[in-house]
């Protein structure tokens, strides 16, 4: 049985900031190809970066970071993978600082060429290995909000289907079928993986939870949306989404 190991990287805000900028930047770009398997043998050791997100979505996604971090580590560990993770407030502080700096510079998802950030990650991997850190794969997780497609009383997106959260007063409203094709905001986990040389292996998304609740008025014809206050409280849904996002590393 493998254990989760805490990686201690040399201190210094400059180094932490370089790491955070590289990883946050990589999480903000690219297009997930949803491969079923990674183009390398199943890794024995994975370096797991802290989960990041667009700081403008902090009220919605911030509470899920620690939960998703833990689920990622346990999913890899359960797959007989040794997990190295960063620890200490310096890592997290620099990570959040870099995320805010990226947003202030106008960095948005899909806004910067992936190869630019892949080059940064390759340099980062070389620097870590020069300091003695050894791993077979680097995993960069990123929480995001994505559109899901409503079909009846379910929502499908990023490899999962969940029930549409509904709020209604008239009991008959629960039997209403929502018109197909309506989009609902949903939370997803984006995973970008690199090999030991810093070459991109894959980018994949796993759906977590529907982010909004639909309210149906008494007559059943009027509908409105409201943000859910209970996100990241469904362990099974979160575990399923993490498994979908990590599938290429777990199936090899």
C-alpha positions as CSV (number, residue, x, y, z in Angstrom):
1,X,0.0,0.0,0.0
2,X,1.4,3.4,-1.0
3,X,1.1,6.4,1.3
4,X,0.5,10.1,0.6
5,X,3.8,11.9,1.1
6,X,4.1,15.6,1.7
7,X,6.7,17.3,-0.5
8,X,8.8,20.0,1.1
9,X,10.1,22.4,-1.5
10,X,12.8,25.0,-0.5
11,X,11.3,28.1,0.9
12,X,11.4,31.6,-0.6
13,X,8.5,33.6,-2.0
14,X,10.2,34.0,-5.4
15,X,10.3,30.2,-6.0
16,X,6.8,29.7,-4.7
17,X,5.5,32.5,-6.9
18,X,7.3,31.0,-10.0
19,X,5.6,27.6,-9.2
20,X,2.2,29.2,-8.7
21,X,2.4,31.3,-11.8
22,X,3.4,28.4,-13.9
23,X,0.7,26.1,-12.6
24,X,-2.1,28.7,-12.5
25,X,-1.3,29.8,-16.0
26,X,-1.4,26.2,-17.2
27,X,-4.8,25.8,-15.6
28,X,-6.2,28.7,-17.5
29,X,-5.5,27.6,-21.0
30,X,-6.0,24.7,-23.4
31,X,-8.9,22.5,-24.5
32,X,-9.6,19.3,-22.7
33,X,-9.3,16.4,-25.1
34,X,-11.0,13.9,-22.7
35,X,-8.6,10.9,-23.4
36,X,-9.4,7.6,-21.7
37,X,-5.7,6.7,-21.1
38,X,-2.4,8.5,-20.6
39,X,0.3,7.9,-23.2
40,X,2.6,6.6,-20.5
41,X,2.5,3.6,-18.2
42,X,0.6,4.1,-14.9
43,X,2.8,6.4,-12.8
44,X,4.1,5.2,-9.5
45,X,4.7,8.7,-8.1
46,X,2.6,11.8,-8.8
47,X,3.4,15.4,-7.9
48,X,0.0,16.9,-7.1
49,X,-0.3,20.7,-7.3
50,X,-2.9,22.5,-5.1
51,X,-6.2,23.0,-6.7
52,X,-6.6,26.5,-8.2
53,X,-9.4,28.6,-9.7
54,X,-10.2,32.0,-11.1
55,X,-10.2,34.3,-8.1
56,X,-13.2,36.1,-9.5
57,X,-15.2,33.0,-8.6
58,X,-13.8,32.7,-5.1
59,X,-17.1,32.9,-3.3
60,X,-18.5,29.9,-5.3
61,X,-15.4,27.8,-5.8
62,X,-13.1,28.7,-2.8
63,X,-14.9,26.5,-0.3
64,X,-14.3,23.4,-2.6
65,X,-10.6,23.7,-2.8
66,X,-9.6,21.8,0.3
67,X,-12.2,19.2,-0.3
68,X,-11.1,18.5,-3.9
69,X,-7.5,18.5,-2.9
70,X,-8.2,15.7,-0.4
71,X,-10.3,13.7,-2.9
72,X,-7.6,13.9,-5.5
73,X,-5.0,12.6,-3.1
74,X,-7.1,9.8,-1.9
75,X,-8.2,8.8,-5.5
76,X,-4.6,8.5,-6.6
77,X,-3.6,6.7,-3.3
78,X,-6.5,4.2,-3.8
79,X,-5.1,3.6,-7.3
80,X,-1.8,2.5,-5.7
81,X,0.0,5.8,-6.6
82,X,2.4,7.6,-4.2
83,X,1.3,11.2,-4.0
84,X,3.7,14.2,-3.3
85,X,1.9,17.4,-2.4
86,X,3.1,20.9,-1.4
87,X,2.5,21.9,2.2
88,X,2.6,25.0,4.4
89,X,0.9,28.4,4.1
90,X,3.7,29.8,1.9
91,X,2.6,27.5,-1.0
92,X,-1.0,28.4,-0.7
93,X,-0.4,32.1,-0.2
94,X,1.8,32.3,-3.3
95,X,-0.7,30.2,-5.3
96,X,-3.6,32.6,-4.5
97,X,-1.4,35.7,-5.1
98,X,-0.4,34.4,-8.5
99,X,-4.1,33.6,-9.3
100,X,-5.1,37.2,-8.5
101,X,-2.2,38.6,-10.4
102,X,-3.2,36.6,-13.5
103,X,-6.8,37.9,-13.2
104,X,-5.5,41.5,-12.9
105,X,-3.5,41.1,-16.1
106,X,-6.6,40.0,-17.9
107,X,-5.7,36.3,-18.1
108,X,-8.8,34.2,-18.7
109,X,-9.6,30.7,-19.7
110,X,-8.4,30.1,-23.3
111,X,-6.7,33.5,-23.4
112,X,-3.1,32.4,-23.7
113,X,-1.5,29.8,-25.9
114,X,-1.0,26.5,-24.2
115,X,2.5,26.0,-25.6
116,X,3.7,29.1,-23.8
117,X,2.6,27.7,-20.4
118,X,3.8,24.2,-21.3
119,X,7.3,25.6,-21.8
120,X,7.1,27.2,-18.3
121,X,6.0,24.0,-16.8
122,X,8.9,22.1,-18.4
123,X,11.3,24.6,-16.9
124,X,9.7,24.2,-13.6
125,X,9.9,20.4,-13.7
126,X,13.6,20.6,-14.6
127,X,14.2,22.9,-11.6
128,X,12.4,20.6,-9.2
129,X,14.3,17.6,-10.4
130,X,17.6,19.5,-10.1
131,X,16.8,19.8,-6.4
132,X,16.3,16.1,-6.1
133,X,12.5,15.7,-6.4
134,X,11.5,12.6,-8.4
135,X,8.0,11.9,-9.9
136,X,6.5,10.2,-12.9
137,X,3.7,12.7,-13.5
138,X,2.8,16.2,-12.5
139,X,-1.0,16.8,-12.0
140,X,-2.4,20.3,-12.1
141,X,-6.1,20.6,-10.9
142,X,-8.3,23.5,-11.6
143,X,-11.9,24.2,-10.4
144,X,-14.0,25.9,-13.0
145,X,-17.7,26.6,-13.9
146,X,-18.9,25.1,-17.2
147,X,-22.3,25.0,-19.0
148,X,-24.4,21.8,-18.6
149,X,-27.3,20.9,-20.9
150,X,-30.7,20.3,-19.2
151,X,-32.7,17.3,-20.4
152,X,-35.9,16.8,-18.5
153,X,-34.9,16.9,-14.9
154,X,-31.2,16.0,-15.4
155,X,-28.1,17.9,-16.5
156,X,-25.3,16.5,-18.5
157,X,-21.7,17.9,-18.8
158,X,-18.1,16.8,-18.7
159,X,-18.7,13.1,-18.5
160,X,-21.4,13.1,-15.9
161,X,-25.2,13.4,-15.5
162,X,-26.8,14.9,-12.4
163,X,-30.3,15.6,-11.3
164,X,-31.4,19.2,-11.8
165,X,-31.8,20.9,-8.4
166,X,-35.4,22.0,-8.2
167,X,-37.4,24.2,-5.8
168,X,-41.2,24.3,-6.1
169,X,-44.3,25.0,-4.1
170,X,-46.9,23.1,-6.1
171,X,-46.4,19.4,-5.7
172,X,-47.5,18.9,-9.3
173,X,-44.5,21.0,-10.4
174,X,-42.1,18.2,-9.5
175,X,-43.4,16.2,-12.5
176,X,-42.7,19.0,-15.0
177,X,-40.1,18.3,-17.6
178,X,-37.8,21.2,-18.3
179,X,-37.4,22.1,-21.9
180,X,-34.4,20.4,-23.5
181,X,-31.4,22.5,-24.5
182,X,-31.5,24.9,-21.6
183,X,-28.0,25.5,-20.2
184,X,-27.2,25.4,-16.4
185,X,-23.9,26.5,-14.8
186,X,-22.1,23.6,-13.3
187,X,-18.8,23.1,-11.4
188,X,-16.1,21.0,-13.0
189,X,-12.6,19.8,-12.2
190,X,-10.0,20.3,-14.9
191,X,-6.9,18.2,-14.7
192,X,-3.8,18.9,-16.8
193,X,-1.1,16.2,-16.5
194,X,2.6,16.3,-17.5
195,X,5.2,13.6,-17.6
196,X,8.6,13.6,-15.8
197,X,10.1,15.8,-18.5
198,X,7.3,18.4,-18.4
199,X,5.6,17.3,-21.6
200,X,1.8,17.6,-21.6
201,X,0.2,14.2,-21.3
202,X,-3.5,15.1,-21.4
203,X,-6.1,17.6,-20.3
204,X,-9.4,16.3,-19.0
205,X,-12.6,17.5,-17.3
206,X,-14.8,15.8,-14.7
207,X,-18.2,17.3,-13.8
208,X,-18.8,17.8,-10.1
209,X,-22.2,19.5,-9.2
210,X,-24.9,21.7,-10.8
211,X,-24.1,25.1,-9.5
212,X,-27.6,26.7,-9.6
213,X,-31.0,25.7,-8.5
214,X,-34.1,26.1,-10.6
215,X,-37.2,27.6,-8.9
216,X,-40.6,26.7,-10.4
217,X,-43.5,29.0,-9.6
218,X,-47.0,27.7,-8.7
219,X,-48.3,27.7,-12.3
220,X,-45.3,25.8,-13.5
221,X,-44.7,28.2,-16.3
222,X,-42.4,30.7,-14.6
223,X,-38.9,29.6,-13.8
224,X,-35.9,31.3,-12.4
225,X,-32.4,30.4,-11.2
226,X,-30.6,31.0,-7.9
227,X,-27.1,30.1,-6.7
228,X,-26.9,27.0,-4.5
229,X,-25.6,27.5,-1.0
230,X,-24.8,23.8,-0.5
231,X,-22.1,23.2,-3.1
232,X,-19.3,20.7,-2.3
233,X,-21.4,18.9,0.2
234,X,-22.2,15.8,-2.0
235,X,-19.3,13.4,-1.4
236,X,-20.4,10.9,-4.0
237,X,-20.9,13.4,-6.8
238,X,-17.5,15.0,-6.0
239,X,-15.7,11.6,-5.9
240,X,-17.3,10.6,-9.2
241,X,-16.1,13.8,-10.9
242,X,-12.6,13.4,-9.6
243,X,-12.5,9.8,-10.9
244,X,-13.7,11.1,-14.4
245,X,-11.0,13.8,-14.4
246,X,-8.2,11.4,-13.3
247,X,-9.3,8.4,-15.4
248,X,-6.3,8.4,-17.7
249,X,-3.9,8.0,-14.8
250,X,-6.0,5.5,-12.9
251,X,-6.8,3.2,-15.8
252,X,-3.3,2.5,-17.2
